[in-house]
Amino acid sequence: MKRRQDLELKTWMLELAADADPGGPLPDPHLIWWKAQLRERLAAGAKATRPIRVMEAIALGIGVATAVLAAVYWPRIPIAHAVTLLVAAAGLGGALILLGGVWREE
């Protein structure tokens, strides 16, 4: 198994060396390091905010569904119940957004 991995690595390195432009200037090492750091920070930020984005999407879906149901059934719902339902849906959406801030992706 080890020899196979070594052979694959050697083959990959030889292909990489063959593709390199020997006559061109080498890129600035500081620029390479900066780009790697930036890419790492962006990936960490995306991973950290994913739960919040998921919960926001769920809350948006609940809000749209509530608005559609309210528009369809509005004439048949007493005003007191309609206001209660809308406030409850808004509260549920807010709770889901807050829950998204607490939920952590492993």
Biopython code that builds the backbone (N, CA, C, O; Angstrom):
import numpy as np
from Bio.PDB.StructureBuilder import StructureBuilder

atoms = [
    (1, "MET", "N", (0.836, -1.194, 0.000)),
    (1, "MET", "CA", (0.000, 0.000, 0.000)),
    (1, "MET", "C", (0.876, 1.251, 0.000)),
    (1, "MET", "O", (0.620, 2.196, -0.746)),
    (2, "LYS", "N", (1.906, 1.249, 0.838)),
    (2, "LYS", "CA", (2.797, 2.403, 0.950)),
    (2, "LYS", "C", (3.514, 2.645, -0.367)),
    (2, "LYS", "O", (3.649, 3.791, -0.796)),
    (3, "ARG", "N", (3.978, 1.575, -1.018)),
    (3, "ARG", "CA", (4.696, 1.723, -2.281)),
    (3, "ARG", "C", (3.775, 2.289, -3.361)),
    (3, "ARG", "O", (4.204, 3.092, -4.190)),
    (4, "ARG", "N", (2.523, 1.872, -3.351)),
    (4, "ARG", "CA", (1.567, 2.376, -4.336)),
    (4, "ARG", "C", (1.343, 3.878, -4.144)),
    (4, "ARG", "O", (1.296, 4.635, -5.114)),
    (5, "GLN", "N", (1.206, 4.299, -2.891)),
    (5, "GLN", "CA", (1.029, 5.720, -2.608)),
    (5, "GLN", "C", (2.272, 6.508, -3.005)),
    (5, "GLN", "O", (2.169, 7.606, -3.552)),
    (6, "ASP", "N", (3.451, 5.945, -2.727)),
    (6, "ASP", "CA", (4.695, 6.612, -3.108)),
    (6, "ASP", "C", (4.796, 6.741, -4.626)),
    (6, "ASP", "O", (5.231, 7.772, -5.139)),
    (7, "LEU", "N", (4.393, 5.693, -5.340)),
    (7, "LEU", "CA", (4.438, 5.731, -6.794)),
    (7, "LEU", "C", (3.450, 6.764, -7.340)),
    (7, "LEU", "O", (3.776, 7.496, -8.274)),
    (8, "GLU", "N", (2.250, 6.828, -6.765)),
    (8, "GLU", "CA", (1.265, 7.824, -7.192)),
    (8, "GLU", "C", (1.771, 9.244, -6.930)),
    (8, "GLU", "O", (1.600, 10.135, -7.762)),
    (9, "LEU", "N", (2.386, 9.443, -5.780)),
    (9, "LEU", "CA", (2.923, 10.759, -5.449)),
    (9, "LEU", "C", (4.052, 11.140, -6.401)),
    (9, "LEU", "O", (4.122, 12.278, -6.865)),
    (10, "LYS", "N", (4.930, 10.191, -6.690)),
    (10, "LYS", "CA", (6.043, 10.461, -7.593)),
    (10, "LYS", "C", (5.523, 10.798, -8.985)),
    (10, "LYS", "O", (6.013, 11.727, -9.627)),
    (11, "THR", "N", (4.527, 10.039, -9.452)),
    (11, "THR", "CA", (3.944, 10.295, -10.771)),
    (11, "THR", "C", (3.312, 11.684, -10.815)),
    (11, "THR", "O", (3.494, 12.429, -11.777)),
    (12, "TRP", "N", (2.574, 12.020, -9.771)),
    (12, "TRP", "CA", (1.934, 13.338, -9.714)),
    (12, "TRP", "C", (2.969, 14.456, -9.711)),
    (12, "TRP", "O", (2.796, 15.466, -10.393)),
    (13, "MET", "N", (4.046, 14.279, -8.946)),
    (13, "MET", "CA", (5.091, 15.305, -8.880)),
    (13, "MET", "C", (5.794, 15.460, -10.229)),
    (13, "MET", "O", (6.137, 16.575, -10.623)),
    (14, "LEU", "N", (6.009, 14.361, -10.930)),
    (14, "LEU", "CA", (6.641, 14.451, -12.246)),
    (14, "LEU", "C", (5.732, 15.159, -13.246)),
    (14, "LEU", "O", (6.203, 15.944, -14.069)),
    (15, "GLU", "N", (4.413, 14.879, -13.175)),
    (15, "GLU", "CA", (3.469, 15.567, -14.060)),
    (15, "GLU", "C", (3.418, 17.062, -13.729)),
    (15, "GLU", "O", (3.351, 17.902, -14.627)),
    (16, "LEU", "N", (3.452, 17.377, -12.453)),
    (16, "LEU", "CA", (3.439, 18.774, -12.037)),
    (16, "LEU", "C", (4.693, 19.492, -12.523)),
    (16, "LEU", "O", (4.621, 20.626, -12.998)),
    (17, "ALA", "N", (5.834, 18.834, -12.404)),
    (17, "ALA", "CA", (7.088, 19.435, -12.851)),
    (17, "ALA", "C", (7.094, 19.611, -14.369)),
    (17, "ALA", "O", (7.655, 20.583, -14.875)),
    (18, "ALA", "N", (6.481, 18.687, -15.093)),
    (18, "ALA", "CA", (6.446, 18.791, -16.551)),
    (18, "ALA", "C", (5.550, 19.944, -16.994)),
    (18, "ALA", "O", (5.809, 20.568, -18.023)),
    (19, "ASP", "N", (4.509, 20.232, -16.233)),
    (19, "ASP", "CA", (3.590, 21.318, -16.581)),
    (19, "ASP", "C", (4.143, 22.698, -16.218)),
    (19, "ASP", "O", (3.663, 23.710, -16.728)),
    (20, "ALA", "N", (5.129, 22.743, -15.358)),
    (20, "ALA", "CA", (5.661, 24.032, -14.906)),
    (20, "ALA", "C", (6.401, 24.716, -16.049)),
    (20, "ALA", "O", (7.031, 24.064, -16.882)),
    (21, "ASP", "N", (6.310, 26.031, -16.071)),
    (21, "ASP", "CA", (6.990, 26.830, -17.086)),
    (21, "ASP", "C", (8.370, 27.213, -16.531)),
    (21, "ASP", "O", (8.463, 28.096, -15.678)),
    (22, "PRO", "N", (9.434, 26.564, -17.001)),
    (22, "PRO", "CA", (10.751, 26.847, -16.430)),
    (22, "PRO", "C", (11.275, 28.235, -16.769)),
    (22, "PRO", "O", (12.124, 28.762, -16.050)),
    (23, "GLY", "N", (10.790, 28.833, -17.845)),
    (23, "GLY", "CA", (11.311, 30.128, -18.248)),
    (23, "GLY", "C", (10.610, 31.297, -17.581)),
    (23, "GLY", "O", (11.134, 32.411, -17.588)),
    (24, "GLY", "N", (9.434, 31.068, -17.003)),
    (24, "GLY", "CA", (8.664, 32.157, -16.418)),
    (24, "GLY", "C", (9.145, 32.496, -15.020)),
    (24, "GLY", "O", (9.780, 31.677, -14.356)),
    (25, "PRO", "N", (8.840, 33.708, -14.578)),
    (25, "PRO", "CA", (9.244, 34.085, -13.216)),
    (25, "PRO", "C", (8.370, 33.382, -12.167)),
    (25, "PRO", "O", (7.195, 33.097, -12.397)),
    (26, "LEU", "N", (8.966, 33.122, -11.047)),
    (26, "LEU", "CA", (8.223, 32.488, -9.956)),
    (26, "LEU", "C", (7.308, 33.523, -9.291)),
    (26, "LEU", "O", (7.665, 34.697, -9.194)),
    (27, "PRO", "N", (6.144, 33.093, -8.838)),
    (27, "PRO", "CA", (5.256, 34.047, -8.159)),
    (27, "PRO", "C", (5.845, 34.467, -6.810)),
    (27, "PRO", "O", (6.641, 33.751, -6.203)),
    (28, "ASP", "N", (5.435, 35.626, -6.377)),
    (28, "ASP", "CA", (5.913, 36.157, -5.107)),
    (28, "ASP", "C", (5.417, 35.267, -3.969)),
    (28, "ASP", "O", (4.213, 35.027, -3.870)),
    (29, "PRO", "N", (6.317, 34.765, -3.099)),
    (29, "PRO", "CA", (5.889, 33.878, -2.013)),
    (29, "PRO", "C", (4.940, 34.570, -1.033)),
    (29, "PRO", "O", (4.080, 33.916, -0.443)),
    (30, "HIS", "N", (5.088, 35.873, -0.855)),
    (30, "HIS", "CA", (4.183, 36.592, 0.049)),
    (30, "HIS", "C", (2.765, 36.622, -0.510)),
    (30, "HIS", "O", (1.790, 36.539, 0.236)),
    (31, "LEU", "N", (2.665, 36.739, -1.822)),
    (31, "LEU", "CA", (1.353, 36.739, -2.466)),
    (31, "LEU", "C", (0.696, 35.363, -2.327)),
    (31, "LEU", "O", (-0.502, 35.272, -2.059)),
    (32, "ILE", "N", (1.469, 34.307, -2.508)),
    (32, "ILE", "CA", (0.936, 32.951, -2.343)),
    (32, "ILE", "C", (0.464, 32.754, -0.914)),
    (32, "ILE", "O", (-0.625, 32.226, -0.688)),
    (33, "TRP", "N", (1.270, 33.173, 0.053)),
    (33, "TRP", "CA", (0.890, 33.028, 1.468)),
    (33, "TRP", "C", (-0.369, 33.838, 1.771)),
    (33, "TRP", "O", (-1.263, 33.356, 2.466)),
    (34, "TRP", "N", (-0.441, 35.060, 1.257)),
    (34, "TRP", "CA", (-1.608, 35.920, 1.500)),
    (34, "TRP", "C", (-2.873, 35.299, 0.920)),
    (34, "TRP", "O", (-3.918, 35.298, 1.571)),
    (35, "LYS", "N", (-2.784, 34.772, -0.299)),
    (35, "LYS", "CA", (-3.946, 34.139, -0.921)),
    (35, "LYS", "C", (-4.384, 32.907, -0.133)),
    (35, "LYS", "O", (-5.582, 32.677, 0.030)),
    (36, "ALA", "N", (-3.440, 32.119, 0.354)),
    (36, "ALA", "CA", (-3.776, 30.936, 1.145)),
    (36, "ALA", "C", (-4.469, 31.337, 2.450)),
    (36, "ALA", "O", (-5.439, 30.699, 2.860)),
    (37, "GLN", "N", (-3.977, 32.383, 3.095)),
    (37, "GLN", "CA", (-4.590, 32.857, 4.333)),
    (37, "GLN", "C", (-5.998, 33.384, 4.077)),
    (37, "GLN", "O", (-6.915, 33.130, 4.858)),
    (38, "LEU", "N", (-6.164, 34.116, 2.984)),
    (38, "LEU", "CA", (-7.476, 34.654, 2.628)),
    (38, "LEU", "C", (-8.459, 33.524, 2.346)),
    (38, "LEU", "O", (-9.599, 33.559, 2.809)),
    (39, "ARG", "N", (-8.024, 32.533, 1.594)),
    (39, "ARG", "CA", (-8.887, 31.392, 1.283)),
    (39, "ARG", "C", (-9.283, 30.645, 2.556)),
    (39, "ARG", "O", (-10.427, 30.213, 2.694)),
    (40, "GLU", "N", (-8.342, 30.493, 3.479)),
    (40, "GLU", "CA", (-8.632, 29.814, 4.740)),
    (40, "GLU", "C", (-9.643, 30.600, 5.582)),
    (40, "GLU", "O", (-10.548, 30.012, 6.175)),
    (41, "ARG", "N", (-9.492, 31.921, 5.635)),
    (41, "ARG", "CA", (-10.429, 32.753, 6.395)),
    (41, "ARG", "C", (-11.827, 32.727, 5.786)),
    (41, "ARG", "O", (-12.822, 32.654, 6.507)),
    (42, "LEU", "N", (-11.899, 32.785, 4.459)),
    (42, "LEU", "CA", (-13.203, 32.731, 3.797)),
    (42, "LEU", "C", (-13.899, 31.394, 4.043)),
    (42, "LEU", "O", (-15.108, 31.352, 4.270)),
    (43, "ALA", "N", (-13.142, 30.315, 4.000)),
    (43, "ALA", "CA", (-13.725, 28.998, 4.252)),
    (43, "ALA", "C", (-14.206, 28.887, 5.697)),
    (43, "ALA", "O", (-15.272, 28.328, 5.957)),
    (44, "ALA", "N", (-13.429, 29.413, 6.629)),
    (44, "ALA", "CA", (-13.836, 29.371, 8.039)),
    (44, "ALA", "C", (-15.085, 30.220, 8.271)),
    (44, "ALA", "O", (-15.973, 29.828, 9.027)),
    (45, "GLY", "N", (-15.151, 31.379, 7.622)),
    (45, "GLY", "CA", (-16.332, 32.237, 7.760)),
    (45, "GLY", "C", (-17.577, 31.579, 7.186)),
    (45, "GLY", "O", (-18.654, 31.656, 7.776)),
    (46, "ALA", "N", (-17.428, 30.928, 6.027)),
    (46, "ALA", "CA", (-18.572, 30.246, 5.422)),
    (46, "ALA", "C", (-19.044, 29.096, 6.300)),
    (46, "ALA", "O", (-20.247, 28.868, 6.432)),
    (47, "LYS", "N", (-18.110, 28.377, 6.896)),
    (47, "LYS", "CA", (-18.481, 27.256, 7.764)),
    (47, "LYS", "C", (-19.164, 27.762, 9.035)),
    (47, "LYS", "O", (-20.101, 27.136, 9.530)),
    (48, "ALA", "N", (-18.702, 28.878, 9.553)),
    (48, "ALA", "CA", (-19.271, 29.405, 10.795)),
    (48, "ALA", "C", (-20.680, 29.966, 10.590)),
    (48, "ALA", "O", (-21.513, 29.892, 11.493)),
    (49, "THR", "N", (-20.947, 30.520, 9.420)),
    (49, "THR", "CA", (-22.255, 31.144, 9.201)),
    (49, "THR", "C", (-23.258, 30.222, 8.527)),
    (49, "THR", "O", (-24.404, 30.622, 8.326)),
    (50, "ARG", "N", (-22.870, 29.008, 8.172)),
    (50, "ARG", "CA", (-23.794, 28.091, 7.508)),
    (50, "ARG", "C", (-25.045, 27.811, 8.333)),
    (50, "ARG", "O", (-26.140, 27.884, 7.774)),
    (51, "PRO", "N", (-24.958, 27.497, 9.626)),
    (51, "PRO", "CA", (-26.184, 27.236, 10.390)),
    (51, "PRO", "C", (-27.146, 28.428, 10.395)),
    (51, "PRO", "O", (-28.363, 28.249, 10.352)),
    (52, "ILE", "N", (-26.602, 29.621, 10.447)),
    (52, "ILE", "CA", (-27.452, 30.810, 10.451)),
    (52, "ILE", "C", (-28.161, 30.944, 9.107)),
    (52, "ILE", "O", (-29.352, 31.253, 9.064)),
    (53, "ARG", "N", (-27.444, 30.717, 8.016)),
    (53, "ARG", "CA", (-28.071, 30.810, 6.691)),
    (53, "ARG", "C", (-29.156, 29.759, 6.514)),
    (53, "ARG", "O", (-30.191, 30.033, 5.908)),
    (54, "VAL", "N", (-28.928, 28.552, 7.039)),
    (54, "VAL", "CA", (-29.943, 27.495, 6.939)),
    (54, "VAL", "C", (-31.202, 27.902, 7.695)),
    (54, "VAL", "O", (-32.308, 27.778, 7.170)),
    (55, "MET", "N", (-31.041, 28.385, 8.919)),
    (55, "MET", "CA", (-32.202, 28.773, 9.715)),
    (55, "MET", "C", (-32.913, 29.985, 9.112)),
    (55, "MET", "O", (-34.138, 30.084, 9.183)),
    (56, "GLU", "N", (-32.160, 30.895, 8.526)),
    (56, "GLU", "CA", (-32.794, 32.038, 7.859)),
    (56, "GLU", "C", (-33.652, 31.577, 6.686)),
    (56, "GLU", "O", (-34.742, 32.104, 6.461)),
    (57, "ALA", "N", (-33.156, 30.591, 5.941)),
    (57, "ALA", "CA", (-33.928, 30.071, 4.815)),
    (57, "ALA", "C", (-35.204, 29.390, 5.306)),
    (57, "ALA", "O", (-36.263, 29.546, 4.699)),
    (58, "ILE", "N", (-35.105, 28.639, 6.396)),
    (58, "ILE", "CA", (-36.287, 27.995, 6.965)),
    (58, "ILE", "C", (-37.281, 29.046, 7.445)),
    (58, "ILE", "O", (-38.480, 28.933, 7.191)),
    (59, "ALA", "N", (-36.788, 30.060, 8.133)),
    (59, "ALA", "CA", (-37.665, 31.124, 8.625)),
    (59, "ALA", "C", (-38.321, 31.866, 7.465)),
    (59, "ALA", "O", (-39.493, 32.233, 7.554)),
    (60, "LEU", "N", (-37.591, 32.090, 6.388)),
    (60, "LEU", "CA", (-38.162, 32.744, 5.222)),
    (60, "LEU", "C", (-39.263, 31.891, 4.605)),
    (60, "LEU", "O", (-40.305, 32.410, 4.205)),
    (61, "GLY", "N", (-39.036, 30.598, 4.528)),
    (61, "GLY", "CA", (-40.057, 29.689, 4.005)),
    (61, "GLY", "C", (-41.321, 29.704, 4.845)),
    (61, "GLY", "O", (-42.432, 29.712, 4.314)),
    (62, "ILE", "N", (-41.147, 29.709, 6.162)),
    (62, "ILE", "CA", (-42.307, 29.771, 7.056)),
    (62, "ILE", "C", (-43.031, 31.108, 6.877)),
    (62, "ILE", "O", (-44.261, 31.155, 6.859)),
    (63, "GLY", "N", (-42.280, 32.171, 6.747)),
    (63, "GLY", "CA", (-42.897, 33.485, 6.545)),
    (63, "GLY", "C", (-43.686, 33.560, 5.254)),
    (63, "GLY", "O", (-44.790, 34.104, 5.236)),
    (64, "VAL", "N", (-43.134, 33.017, 4.164)),
    (64, "VAL", "CA", (-43.838, 33.029, 2.877)),
    (64, "VAL", "C", (-45.094, 32.165, 2.960)),
    (64, "VAL", "O", (-46.159, 32.562, 2.486)),
    (65, "ALA", "N", (-44.965, 30.973, 3.567)),
    (65, "ALA", "CA", (-46.139, 30.105, 3.714)),
    (65, "ALA", "C", (-47.221, 30.772, 4.550)),
    (65, "ALA", "O", (-48.405, 30.666, 4.231)),
    (66, "THR", "N", (-46.829, 31.452, 5.607)),
    (66, "THR", "CA", (-47.799, 32.167, 6.449)),
    (66, "THR", "C", (-48.472, 33.289, 5.668)),
    (66, "THR", "O", (-49.683, 33.482, 5.778)),
    (67, "ALA", "N", (-47.703, 34.021, 4.887)),
    (67, "ALA", "CA", (-48.282, 35.111, 4.099)),
    (67, "ALA", "C", (-49.272, 34.579, 3.069)),
    (67, "ALA", "O", (-50.333, 35.169, 2.861)),
    (68, "VAL", "N", (-48.928, 33.466, 2.425)),
    (68, "VAL", "CA", (-49.838, 32.881, 1.434)),
    (68, "VAL", "C", (-51.118, 32.403, 2.106)),
    (68, "VAL", "O", (-52.219, 32.680, 1.631)),
    (69, "LEU", "N", (-50.966, 31.680, 3.215)),
    (69, "LEU", "CA", (-52.160, 31.196, 3.928)),
    (69, "LEU", "C", (-53.005, 32.354, 4.440)),
    (69, "LEU", "O", (-54.234, 32.290, 4.396)),
    (70, "ALA", "N", (-52.364, 33.403, 4.922)),
    (70, "ALA", "CA", (-53.114, 34.563, 5.410)),
    (70, "ALA", "C", (-53.865, 35.230, 4.265)),
    (70, "ALA", "O", (-55.004, 35.664, 4.439)),
    (71, "ALA", "N", (-53.237, 35.314, 3.101)),
    (71, "ALA", "CA", (-53.901, 35.934, 1.955)),
    (71, "ALA", "C", (-55.092, 35.099, 1.475)),
    (71, "ALA", "O", (-56.127, 35.645, 1.091)),
    (72, "VAL", "N", (-54.939, 33.789, 1.498)),
    (72, "VAL", "CA", (-56.020, 32.910, 1.033)),
    (72, "VAL", "C", (-57.180, 32.880, 2.023)),
    (72, "VAL", "O", (-58.341, 32.977, 1.626)),
    (73, "TYR", "N", (-56.870, 32.748, 3.296)),
    (73, "TYR", "CA", (-57.918, 32.562, 4.301)),
    (73, "TYR", "C", (-58.287, 33.837, 5.051)),
    (73, "TYR", "O", (-59.076, 33.776, 5.994)),
    (74, "TRP", "N", (-57.748, 34.977, 4.668)),
    (74, "TRP", "CA", (-57.968, 36.213, 5.415)),
    (74, "TRP", "C", (-59.448, 36.546, 5.620)),
    (74, "TRP", "O", (-59.824, 36.905, 6.736)),
    (75, "PRO", "N", (-60.290, 36.448, 4.618)),
    (75, "PRO", "CA", (-61.697, 36.809, 4.837)),
    (75, "PRO", "C", (-62.409, 35.890, 5.827)),
    (75, "PRO", "O", (-63.393, 36.302, 6.441)),
    (76, "ARG", "N", (-61.942, 34.670, 5.995)),
    (76, "ARG", "CA", (-62.616, 33.709, 6.872)),
    (76, "ARG", "C", (-62.082, 33.695, 8.299)),
    (76, "ARG", "O", (-62.690, 33.093, 9.184)),
    (77, "ILE", "N", (-60.950, 34.355, 8.526)),
    (77, "ILE", "CA", (-60.331, 34.327, 9.859)),
    (77, "ILE", "C", (-60.731, 35.587, 10.615)),
    (77, "ILE", "O", (-60.622, 36.691, 10.081)),
    (78, "PRO", "N", (-61.194, 35.431, 11.855)),
    (78, "PRO", "CA", (-61.455, 36.633, 12.654)),
    (78, "PRO", "C", (-60.159, 37.413, 12.855)),
    (78, "PRO", "O", (-59.084, 36.822, 12.959)),
    (79, "ILE", "N", (-60.262, 38.730, 12.908)),
    (79, "ILE", "CA", (-59.091, 39.603, 12.992)),
    (79, "ILE", "C", (-58.207, 39.247, 14.185)),
    (79, "ILE", "O", (-56.984, 39.218, 14.052)),
    (80, "ALA", "N", (-58.794, 38.978, 15.333)),
    (80, "ALA", "CA", (-58.000, 38.661, 16.530)),
    (80, "ALA", "C", (-57.153, 37.413, 16.298)),
    (80, "ALA", "O", (-55.990, 37.364, 16.697)),
    (81, "HIS", "N", (-57.733, 36.413, 15.658)),
    (81, "HIS", "CA", (-56.978, 35.182, 15.381)),
    (81, "HIS", "C", (-55.912, 35.409, 14.318)),
    (81, "HIS", "O", (-54.823, 34.839, 14.396)),
    (82, "ALA", "N", (-56.216, 36.226, 13.339)),
    (82, "ALA", "CA", (-55.258, 36.491, 12.278)),
    (82, "ALA", "C", (-54.023, 37.192, 12.823)),
    (82, "ALA", "O", (-52.896, 36.833, 12.483)),
    (83, "VAL", "N", (-54.237, 38.185, 13.660)),
    (83, "VAL", "CA", (-53.109, 38.903, 14.255)),
    (83, "VAL", "C", (-52.291, 37.953, 15.124)),
    (83, "VAL", "O", (-51.060, 37.989, 15.102)),
    (84, "THR", "N", (-52.969, 37.111, 15.880)),
    (84, "THR", "CA", (-52.267, 36.142, 16.732)),
    (84, "THR", "C", (-51.423, 35.196, 15.887)),
    (84, "THR", "O", (-50.274, 34.910, 16.225)),
    (85, "LEU", "N", (-51.993, 34.714, 14.792)),
    (85, "LEU", "CA", (-51.252, 33.797, 13.927)),
    (85, "LEU", "C", (-50.036, 34.474, 13.299)),
    (85, "LEU", "O", (-48.964, 33.873, 13.228)),
    (86, "LEU", "N", (-50.187, 35.698, 12.848)),
    (86, "LEU", "CA", (-49.071, 36.407, 12.239)),
    (86, "LEU", "C", (-47.956, 36.690, 13.250)),
    (86, "LEU", "O", (-46.774, 36.557, 12.934)),
    (87, "VAL", "N", (-48.340, 37.075, 14.450)),
    (87, "VAL", "CA", (-47.340, 37.322, 15.499)),
    (87, "VAL", "C", (-46.634, 36.024, 15.874)),
    (87, "VAL", "O", (-45.420, 36.006, 16.076)),
    (88, "ALA", "N", (-47.401, 34.935, 15.966)),
    (88, "ALA", "CA", (-46.797, 33.638, 16.295)),
    (88, "ALA", "C", (-45.825, 33.198, 15.200)),
    (88, "ALA", "O", (-44.746, 32.687, 15.502)),
    (89, "ALA", "N", (-46.195, 33.391, 13.939)),
    (89, "ALA", "CA", (-45.305, 33.015, 12.841)),
    (89, "ALA", "C", (-44.037, 33.875, 12.846)),
    (89, "ALA", "O", (-42.940, 33.366, 12.615)),
    (90, "ALA", "N", (-44.186, 35.156, 13.104)),
    (90, "ALA", "CA", (-43.009, 36.026, 13.180)),
    (90, "ALA", "C", (-42.109, 35.613, 14.347)),
    (90, "ALA", "O", (-40.884, 35.605, 14.225)),
    (91, "GLY", "N", (-42.727, 35.272, 15.472)),
    (91, "GLY", "CA", (-41.939, 34.816, 16.623)),
    (91, "GLY", "C", (-41.217, 33.520, 16.337)),
    (91, "GLY", "O", (-40.069, 33.341, 16.744)),
    (92, "LEU", "N", (-41.889, 32.603, 15.633)),
    (92, "LEU", "CA", (-41.248, 31.342, 15.274)),
    (92, "LEU", "C", (-40.076, 31.583, 14.332)),
    (92, "LEU", "O", (-39.015, 30.979, 14.484)),
    (93, "GLY", "N", (-40.272, 32.468, 13.360)),
    (93, "GLY", "CA", (-39.169, 32.796, 12.442)),
    (93, "GLY", "C", (-37.986, 33.400, 13.182)),
    (93, "GLY", "O", (-36.839, 33.044, 12.914)),
    (94, "GLY", "N", (-38.253, 34.311, 14.110)),
    (94, "GLY", "CA", (-37.174, 34.897, 14.904)),
    (94, "GLY", "C", (-36.473, 33.867, 15.773)),
    (94, "GLY", "O", (-35.252, 33.895, 15.925)),
    (95, "ALA", "N", (-37.260, 32.954, 16.344)),
    (95, "ALA", "CA", (-36.663, 31.899, 17.175)),
    (95, "ALA", "C", (-35.767, 30.994, 16.336)),
    (95, "ALA", "O", (-34.705, 30.571, 16.792)),
    (96, "LEU", "N", (-36.197, 30.697, 15.105)),
    (96, "LEU", "CA", (-35.361, 29.861, 14.241)),
    (96, "LEU", "C", (-34.054, 30.558, 13.879)),
    (96, "LEU", "O", (-33.006, 29.916, 13.816)),
    (97, "ILE", "N", (-34.108, 31.857, 13.643)),
    (97, "ILE", "CA", (-32.883, 32.602, 13.336)),
    (97, "ILE", "C", (-31.952, 32.600, 14.547)),
    (97, "ILE", "O", (-30.744, 32.408, 14.406)),
    (98, "LEU", "N", (-32.514, 32.812, 15.733)),
    (98, "LEU", "CA", (-31.680, 32.761, 16.937)),
    (98, "LEU", "C", (-31.114, 31.375, 17.161)),
    (98, "LEU", "O", (-29.960, 31.229, 17.566)),
    (99, "LEU", "N", (-31.920, 30.355, 16.900)),
    (99, "LEU", "CA", (-31.455, 28.970, 17.044)),
    (99, "LEU", "C", (-30.303, 28.692, 16.079)),
    (99, "LEU", "O", (-29.375, 27.949, 16.400)),
    (100, "GLY", "N", (-30.376, 29.293, 14.901)),
    (100, "GLY", "CA", (-29.285, 29.122, 13.940)),
    (100, "GLY", "C", (-27.974, 29.658, 14.457)),
    (100, "GLY", "O", (-26.917, 29.134, 14.107)),
    (101, "GLY", "N", (-28.011, 30.689, 15.279)),
    (101, "GLY", "CA", (-26.793, 31.224, 15.874)),
    (101, "GLY", "C", (-26.216, 30.324, 16.941)),
    (101, "GLY", "O", (-25.019, 30.375, 17.220)),
    (102, "VAL", "N", (-27.063, 29.495, 17.545)),
    (102, "VAL", "CA", (-26.608, 28.610, 18.606)),
    (102, "VAL", "C", (-26.149, 27.266, 18.045)),
    (102, "VAL", "O", (-25.210, 26.653, 18.552)),
    (103, "TRP", "N", (-26.824, 26.826, 16.998)),
    (103, "TRP", "CA", (-26.511, 25.510, 16.405)),
    (103, "TRP", "C", (-25.116, 25.548, 15.803)),
    (103, "TRP", "O", (-24.779, 26.488, 15.082)),
    (104, "ARG", "N", (-24.317, 24.559, 16.082)),
    (104, "ARG", "CA", (-22.944, 24.512, 15.545)),
    (104, "ARG", "C", (-22.771, 23.271, 14.687)),
    (104, "ARG", "O", (-23.246, 22.181, 15.003)),
    (105, "GLU", "N", (-22.069, 23.494, 13.591)),
    (105, "GLU", "CA", (-21.785, 22.360, 12.700)),
    (105, "GLU", "C", (-20.483, 21.728, 13.146)),
    (105, "GLU", "O", (-19.481, 22.413, 13.350)),
    (106, "GLU", "N", (-20.509, 20.438, 13.292)),
    (106, "GLU", "CA", (-19.322, 19.702, 13.749)),
    (106, "GLU", "C", (-18.384, 19.447, 12.607)),
    (106, "GLU", "O", (-17.331, 18.840, 12.798)),
]
sb = StructureBuilder()
sb.init_structure("model")
sb.init_model(0)
sb.init_chain("A")
sb.init_seg("    ")
for serial, (resi, resn, name, xyz) in enumerate(atoms, 1):
    if name == "N":
        sb.init_residue(resn, " ", resi, " ")
    sb.init_atom(name, np.array(xyz, "f"), 0.0, 1.0, " ", f" {name:<3s}", serial, name[0])
structure = sb.get_structure()
